[in-house]
Amino acid sequence: MRIAQVAPLYESVPPQFYGGTERVVSYLTEELVSKGHDVTLFASGDSKTSARLISPCERALRLNQNSVDKLASHFTMLEMVMESAHEFDVLHFHLDYMHFPFSKLCCTPHLTTLHGRLDIPELPALYRKFPHVPVASISLSQREPLPWINWIGNVYHGLPADSLLPNSGQGEYLAFLGRIAPEKRVDRAIQIAIESGMPLKIAAKVDPTDREYYAAQIKPLLGHPNIEYLGEIREEEKAKFLGDAFAHLFPIDWREPFGLCMIEAMACGTPSIAFDRGSVREVLTDRVTGIVVNNVEEAVLAVQQVASLSRVACRKEFESRFTASHMADKYVTLYESLSGGDALSTPPAGLDTTLLSGTASV
């Protein structure tokens, strides 16, 4: 198939540091190319891909200090996509709803993967204006705030099978990976580590919007001798960081749409201790690839129990459910259904209460 992948421009594809959406787009793009598809990637100019690369900007916008109006580059890219839309069998967008007014007028079949949270007050009114746009979720729990929009499938994220390999976990420390933000609750991770007597290594970025939170709420906690803040790490550092860890902490306090770091830990054979929010129970198998908890006290107890879990079983679960090959095959199934026109039918009346067709998990 001739497939266009349209990525956000804030990070390169793949990102140099943190960037879940752009990383997934990279894994998907490369896997589709390896399976023989003709793929064009619309992304920042510093992206690295075996697909054809088309870009409206030379560098990822987050790391470009000269970038002022970041929307301008995105709308330039969207015009480039629409100008060449006739060259593709399907357009796959990863921009949330930014492209909806464009794709609504496009004759080429298109799919949007929604990567973010949907429990936002303004979103119902927006999606009622675009009821026909075919969308895919990254977990079934992600859909709960908007169950009635035009879901045509659910595809879990996947990693290349050989990108992260199992390790022994002999580092005897707990690992926190991701962002320092209120909803990610690194403060909980610190509390769990201190109360369990285990060292904690934190590999996380701080977005500009979270710098005040970091300075006021988190930085004062980093002075404890058991806590080590590493900052933002590169992709090539993840295998050792996660693979050497005794366990991975995922103490979230929000409706997490997926949680890529849970399957990254799983690929390394490292179990996660995760709070029961959002997609956690879809991604983790409790007492197999991790332990699902409801509070700090349960998490501290889980630190004592997690050694009984098999690191081999963690890796096997990753291989059976969360590889990039699985992800790409499932998206191709959705692309083919779009080419047949099934997902573009008019949704039923009563949009605010009716669950639209096509909600099966692919």
Buried (B, 14 or more C-beta within 10 A) or exposed (E): BEBBBBBBBBBBBBBBBBBBBBBBBBBBBBBBBBEEBBBBBBBBBBBEBEBEBBBBBEBBBBBBEEBEEBEEBBBEBBEBBBEBBEEBBBBBBBBBBBBBEBBEEBEBBBBBBBBBBBEEEEBBEBBEEBBBBBBBBBBBBBBEBBBBBBBBBBBBBBBBBEBBEBBEBEBEBBBBBBBBBEBBBBBBBBBBBBBBEBBBBBBBBBEEEBEEBBEEBBBEBBEEEBBBBBEBBEBEEBBBBBBBBBBBBBBBBBBBBBBBBBBBBBBBBBBBBBBBBBBBBBBBBEBBBBBBBEEBEBBBBBBEBBEEBEBEBBBBBBBEBBBBBBBBBBBBEBBBBBBEEEBBEEBEEEBEEEEBBBBEEB
